[in-house]
Amino acid sequence: SQIISCQFESMNSGKSKKLADRLKELHSDLRRSFQTCDDETMAWMEHCSNNDFLREYGDVMHQLATKDWAEVVESEDRIVWCFNTITDYYMQGGLAKCLLKDLRRAKFHSAEINAPEDVSLNDINLSEVYDSSTTPTLTLLDIGSCYNPFKQFNELRVTAVDLFPQTAEVLECDFTDRNLFSPHANANNGSVANKFCLNIDGLYHIVVISLVLTYLPTPSHRWRCLVNATHCLRLHGILLIVTPDSAHQNRRMNQMKSWRQALEQLGYQRWRYVKKSHLHCMACRKIRKSSSVLSLIDNEELSLLIYTPHDSHDYSIKPSSDELFTVEEKLETFNELPSLFDEFE
C-alpha cells in the first residue's frame, strides 16, 4: 500500500536506515556464526555471553520500536492484533464456542450419539479455564519481550522475558534452554527469572512469541522455545505467534503448513490465522495437557518442521558493505525488526 511504501522510504533515509541495516547485519552475523561453528551448543553459549552484541541488538531494536517509527499502520500492529485476538477468545465468546464444539464432538463419538438433546453454551463451565471474578483476569507470558509492550493493557497480568532486557520490568531468561524447567538446575540458580520458572507449569492463559522465532538461528532453538512455551501454557490457553514475511500469502504456504504440523504435535489446534502485508499471525489453542511435553525438547525430527527460509541461505561468505542488501533483502529487513509494529510508548 501507499502508506507501507512511504514507511519503507522513510526507513531508507537517515538514522532509521542505518539502524535497520545494522540490525540486518547483526542477524546475518548470528546466522553466520552458527553455519561456521563445530558445536552449536557452544556457539549459543558464546552468543548469550556476548553482552556487546546483545546490548547493541537490544538498543537498536528498542530505538526502532519506540522512537524511529512514530507512525504505524494500526492494521499491521502486532501488539494490537494480539490484544484483539485475546479479547475475541476470552471475552467475546471464542473460548466458549471452542469448548462447545469439543463437547458436541465428544457427544457424537460417545455412547450418547443417539441422544435427542443437543448441548449448548449453558453446558460449558468456563470457570475451570477462565476466572472472571478476579482482576486482572488473564495472565500473559511475553517471550522475547524487549521492553514489555503489553504492560499498557490493564486486563492483562504480564510476565515479560528476554535474552537481554531493555527495561527493568523484563526478566532475563533464555527460553531455548533445554534445562530451563529442571527443578535441580533452577534450585541452584538465584536469579529472579529462574525462580519464577519453578512454579510456572500451566500458569498462563496466553503465551506470546512475537517475531522471535526468526531471530533464533536454528530449528532446534525454535523448537525448544516452543516446547518450553507449551509447558507454561494452561489447557485451553492460546499461543500467539507472529513472524515476519513481506511476500504474498501463498509463497510461504509450505513453511506455515510445516509449522502447523509441529504445533499439532505439541497439542495445539489452530484457532485463527491471518496473513497481513508483512506478518503471519496465528493463534493456537492448547487442547492437550502437557505433562510430558518437556520430553520432546530434543526431538530433532520434529524440530526440523520449524524451519525458516534463512536456514538454507549461505552466510559463510560475508558480503562487502556496498553489496550487503538487495532490494528484496531490504524489504525483508523492514519486516525482520522484532519491534517494528509495536504500540509505541
N, C-alpha and C positions, 0 to 999 in steps of 0.2 A: 504494500500500500504506500501511498504518498507519505504518510506520517512515518512509517518504518524507514522509508528511503531517506527522509530528512534526518532521522535519528542516526542512520548509518553514515550519512555525510558528516554529521556532527562528530561522530566517533572518529572519523578520519582526519580531523583537524585538531591541532594544538595538543593540549595536555591529555585529552581523552584518548587520542590516537596512540600517543606514547605509552599510556598506561595499558591500553588494550594490547598493543604489540608486545609489551613486556610480559603481560600475563600469558600470551601465546608462547613466548619463548620459555617461560617457566614450565608450562605444561609440556612442551617438547623436551626440555631438559630432563624432566622427571621420567618421561617415557623412554628417552634415550638411555638413561642410566639403568633401566630395567632390561632393555634389549641387549645391552652390552655386558651385563653382570653375570657372574657364575652362580651366585647364590641370592635368590630373590628375598629370602628372609633377612639376610644381612643387609641387602640393599635397602629394604624398607626400614630397618632399624637405623641405618645411617641417615635416611631421609627424615625420619621422625626426630632425630637428634640434631639435624641441620637447622638450627634456630635462625640463622641468617636467611636461608631460603624460605622457611615458613613465615618468618616475620615479614619479609618483602612481599610474599604472595598474599598474606593476610592484609597487609597495608594497602596494596594495590586494589585488591578486591573490595575492601571496605570503602576506599575513596570512590571507586566507580559506583558502588551501590548507594552511597549516601550523599555524594556531592556532585559528581560529573554528569549524572543523568537525572536532573531535577524534574524532567518531564517524561512520563512513562505512559504508554498506551495501556489503559486500565484492563482492556480485554486480554492483554498479554502478560499481566502482572501475576506472577506465580503465587505470591502470598494471597492475593485476592481470590484466585482460583481455589487454593487450598482451603481458605476460610469458608468460601461459599459452598464447597463440597462438604465440609464438616457440618455446616448448618443444614444442608439438604439431608444429610444422612442421619444426624442425631436429633435435629429439631424440627424437620419438615416431613417426617414420616418415612424416610428412606430405609432406616433400620427395621422399622415395624413391618414394612412391606416385604423386606428380605426374609424376616422371621416367619411371616405368614406363608410365603412361598415354601420355606423349609417345612413348615407344619403340614401344608397341603401335600407336599411331595412325600413326606413320611407317611401320611394317612393313606395316600394312594398305594404305597408299597406295603402297607401293613395288612393285618387280617381284617381291618375295618374298611377295606376298599369298597364294599358294597353298602356301607352305612349311608343313609339318605341325607343326613345333616351335613352341611358344609361348615368349615371353620371360618372364623372372621377375625378382625383385629381385636375383638373382645377376648379372644383366646390367647392373646400374646401378653406375656408378662415381661415388660421392658425393665422392671426394677432389678432383674438379675443381671442386666447388662449396663443399664444407664440409670443412675440415681438422680432424679430431677429435684430432689429435696435439698441438695447441697449446692452451695455457690462459692467459688466457681465449680461447675459440674465436671467439666471434661479435662482430663489430663493428657498432655501432648508432649511427646519427645521429639525434639528437632535435632536431627543428626547432621553435622556439618553446618551448624547454625551461623557461624561467624560473629554476628552481633545481636542475635535474638530478636528478629523482626516480628515474631508472633506475640511479643510482650504487650503489644498495643491492644490486644483483644481481651476484654475483661471476662469473657465467657470461658477462657482457657487458663489452665494452670500449667505453665510451661517449664519443662526441663530442657535446657539448650546445651549441647555439647559440640565441641570442635577440636580438631587436632592442634590448632593454635588459635585460641580465642582472641577476639579483638575487643571485647568488653568484659568487665569484671563478673557479670552475672552468667557468663557462659563457662561451663566446666570444660577443662581439658581432658579429653578422652579419645582413645583410638578404637573405633568400633570395628576395625578389621582384625583386632587382636583375637586369636583363636582361644586364648585363655581369659578373656575379659570377664566371664562369669564363673570362673573357677573359684569356689569358696576359699581354697587354700591360698591361691595367688592374691586374692583381694584382702584376706585377713592379714597378710604381711605387708600390705601397702596402705600407708596412712593418708593418701590423697582423698580429697572430697569426692572426686569422680569415682574412684574405685570403691569407696564406702557406699555410695548410692547404688552401686552395682550389686551389692549383697542381697538386697530385697526388691529386686526390680522385676522378677518373673511375673509376666502377665499384669503389670501395673497400669499400663497406659491404654487409653481409649483410642489415641491416634499416634502414629509414628510417621514423621515426615523425613523423607530423604530427597531433598530438592537440589538438583544439579550437583550432586556429589559423586554419583557412580561414574560419570565420565572423567572425573578428576583422578579416580583410583586407577593405577597403572596396569593392573592385570585382572582377568576374570576371577581369579581366586580371591583377590582382595574385595571385589564387588560382592562375591558370593558370601564371604564371611560377614561382611557388613549386613547383608540381608538376613542371614541366619541369626545373628545377634539381635537385629531389629525385631525379628519374629518372636524371639524369646521374651522381648519386653512387652509385646502387644497382647492384650486380653482377647479372649474368644469373642468373636463378632466385632472386634475393633477394626479400624481401617488403616491400611498402609498407603500413604500418598507418595508417589514417585513422580518427580519432574525431571526430565532430561532434555538437553538441547538438540535441536535439529531444524535447520532452515530449509531443508528440502521439502518437496511435496509429500503428501501423506503416504503414498504407496512406495516411496523409494526405500524406506527402512522397514517395510512390512515384514520381511523375514526376521529382522532383528527383534522387532516388537513381538512377533509370534514366539520367538525363542525365549524372550524374557518372560512371556506369559506362561510358557511351559515350565520354566524354572520356578516361578511363583506358585504354580499349582502344586508342584512337588513339595513346597513348604506349607501347603494347606490353605492357599488363598483362592478366592473366586473373584474375578474381575467384576467390579460394580459399575465403574464409569471410566471411559477413555475419551480424551479429546486431543486432537492434533491441532494446535494453534500454529500461527505462522512460523514461529521459531521454537516451539516446545512440544514435546509429548507429555501429556498429563494423564496419569492413571491413578485410580483409587481401587484398592483391592481389599476385600473383606476376608477376615480370618475365620475360616469355617471349621478348622480342626484344632484341637488342643495341641499345644507344642511341648509336651512333657519330654519328648525325645528329640526335639529339633536340633539341639546342640550336637547330637551325634553325627549330623550331616555336615558339620562345619568344614571338614577336609575332603568332602566328596568332589573329586576332580572332574568326574564326568558331568555332574550337574553344574559345576562352576563354569564350564565352557559354554553353557547356554547364555550366560550373562556377558556376551561379547559386545564390543563396540567397533566401529569402522577403524578406529585408531590402532586396534590390536594388530592389524595386518599391514600397517604403514611402516616403512623402513625409516627409523630415526637414527640409524647408526652413523650417517654422514651429516654433519651439521652444515647447513647452507650458509652462504655469506650473508651479511646483513642486508645487502641490496636485493637479494632474491629470497628473503625469508618467507614472504607470503604472496600467493597468487590471489586473484580476486575472490575465488571460491573460498580459499583459506581465510581471507579477511571476513567473509560472511560467517564462516564457522567461528572465528574469533568473537564476532559480535554475539554469538549465541552460547559460547562456552563460559561466559562470565557467570559464576555461580550466584552473584547477587545483582545481576543486571536488571531483573524485573522486580526487584524488591519494592515494597511500600516504604518509601524513604522516610527517615526520621526528620 
